[in-house]
Amino acid sequence: MAVRFRSPARYIMRYYKSFILLLLFLGGCASAPVSITRPPAPGVPGIYHKVERGQTLWRISKMYNVDLDELASINHIPDAASIEIGQLVFIPHKKKVISSYVMPAGLEDFIWPVKGRVIASFGQNFDDMINKGINIRVSGEKEVVASRAGRVVFSCVDFKGYGRTVIIDHGDGLSTVYAKNSQLLVKSGDIVSQGMPVGRIRDAYLHFEIRKGHLAQNPNFYLE
């Protein structure tokens, strides 16, 4: 009976694969893996920024002076997504990572207008329409606050399809929309500070938008 010999190379390859799997397993036990975005377009120079607590894609775009839409596009971040702590975001055409950053005077981050559960995301089909913001479900009665300081440029108790609606202009090409309120607390021309109540909502959902000019933006890129 002939004896069949196995190639030593096969044993070496099997051992190598087992060793690699063991290293990956041990590495996973030591620390949680870092979320990495898909690689950018080949040939584009740049660096990777590791997202820290409190940083939004909008803030990172300001840190590196890179257009927000370009940042989302080159990192293949979908409209309905938000970035996470530890995620690596590719910054095109930059050579140095910024470890600390203070927002310039007069430039604020965006805060949530009300606490609740998001029941419809940006770009999602809701009531047979493409959602141009996010819908936040509220239980009981809560105040709706200005996401950022600015001037009220629109206040209407029966805006078609939106109900009681407030729009705040933030003076830098960005504005916020607060619709489906139960009660309005401001009028056109009012100057509001960040966190100031602009309406109330009770057992319903707030429709919230961030606009750049007349174009709806993904609020997930601006809200922590």
N, C-alpha and C positions, 0 to 999 in steps of 0.2 A: 504493500500500500504506500503510495507516494505521500510524503509529508509536505504540507503547504506552509511555506514561510511567509510571514507578513513583512511588508517593507518597514524598516526602522523609521523611515520618514513619517509613516502614518502614526506611529506611536508618539513621535516628537510633536506632530501637529495636534494630536489629541491632548497631550499634556499641556501644550501652549494655550489651547482654547480653554482648558479647565483652569489654568492659572489666571488667565485674563478675567474669567467669570468670577473667580474667587476675589480678585482685587476689586472688581466692581461691586460685589456684594459687601465686602468689608468697608469700601468707601461709602456706600449707601448707609451703612450702620453708623459710621462716624459722624456724618453730617448730611443734612438734606441736600439733594442736588439743586444746583442753581438753574433757574429757568432761563433758557437762551432763545432769543428770537432767531428766525431763519436768517441765514447769511445774506448780506446785501448783494447788490449787483456786482459781478466780478469786475475788478479793476477800479472800484471806487475807494479812494483812500479815506481813512478815518480811524476813530477809536471807539471803544465800548464803554458805556457808562453804566454802572451798577445802581439800580434804583434803590433809594433809601426811603425810610418811613417819611410820609408827608409829601413826597415828590409825585407830581402828576406829569403826564406827557407835556402838558402846556408849560409847566414850570421848567422842565428840562429844556424845552425849546427856547425859553427865555434865557436860561443859563448859558447856552451855547450860541445864542443868536441864530438859530436855525428855524426855518419855516415849519410850523406844526404839521401841515399836510404832507410836506416832504418827509418829515421824520416818521410819520405813521406809514407812509407809502413804502419807503425804503426798508422798513423793518417788518413789512407785511402784517401790520396789526389791523385786524378787521374792525369794521365800524362798531360792532356791538361789544368789543373787548375793552378791558381796562388793564393797565399795567400793574404788576405786582412787585412787592419788595423782593429784592434779590435778582430780579430780571435784568438781563443785559440788553441795553438799547444801543444800537449802532448810531454814532454821530458822524455823519459824512463830512469830509474835508476839514477835520479838526485833528490837532496833534497832541493836545494835553487834556487829561481828565481833570475836571473841576471838582474838588472835594468839598468845598464849602461855598455857599452863595447866599447873599442877602438881596432880597427883591428891592429894586430901586424905589425911591420915595414916590408915593402916589400909585404904585402898581401893586394890586392885591391879587391873592389867589381867590378862587371861587369856593364858597362854602355851600353845603346842602341847604336848600330853601326850607325843607321840612324833613323830619325823621319819619321813615316809613319803609314799606317794602316796594321795590320796583316791580311792577306787574307788566310793564311793556318797555322794551329797550329801544334804543335808537335804531331806526331802519326796519323795525319789526312791523309786520302787518297787524294793525289793531283797528277793529270796527271797520274793516274793509278799506283802510287807508294806511299808507306808509307813515309810520310814526317819525316825526321830525324832531322829537326830543325824547324824554323819558316820562313815564307815568308812575307816580309814587302814591301808593295806597296808604290812606291814613285812617286809623281807628279812633273814634272819639273826636274831640275838637282840639285843633292845634293851630298855632300861629304860623303863617308863611312869612319867612324873612327874606330880605334882600341878599342875594348871593354875593353881591359886591356893591360897593358904593356907586352912586350915580344920580341921574335925574330921571324922574318919571316922565316919559314922553307919550304914554298912552294909558288911559284908564277908562274901562267901559264895563257896564253892568250886564250887557247882553251882546257880546261880540259873537257874530255868527259862527257856530261850531265850537266855540271856545268858552262860552259863558262869561262869567265875571273875570276879566283879564287885565293884567298890568304888564307894561313893558318898560324896562329901565335901560337907558342909554348910559354906558360906562365911559364914554368919551375917548375911547381908543379904537373905535371901529367894531367893538363888541357890544352886544346887548343881550338881556335876558328876558324871557317871557314866562309869566306865571298865570296859568289859565285854569278854569274849572273851580275857582274859589267859591266859598260859600258867602264871603263878605269881603269887601274891599276897604282898606284903611288909608289909602293914599289917593291923590288926584294928580292929574297932569300938571307938570311944573314943579312938583315937590322934589326937594333934594333929600336923598336918603343915604344913610351910612350903612356899611355892611352889618348885617344882623338885625337891622331895624324891621319891625313887623310891617308888611305891606298888605296883608290880607289874613283871613281865617278860613279854615276848611274843616268840615265835619263829616265823618263817615263817608268819605268819597276819595277820589284820587286827584292829585295835583298834576297837571300837565306842565312840564318845565322844559324850556328850550334855551339854548345858547346860540346866538346868531353872529356871524361875521358879515357885516353889511346885511344883505337880505338872505344870505345862505345859512341854512341850519348846520350847526356843528355837532359832533358827537360829545355830549356832556361828560361821558366817561373819561375823555381825554383831559378834562378840566377839573373834575371833582375828585377829591381824595377818596 
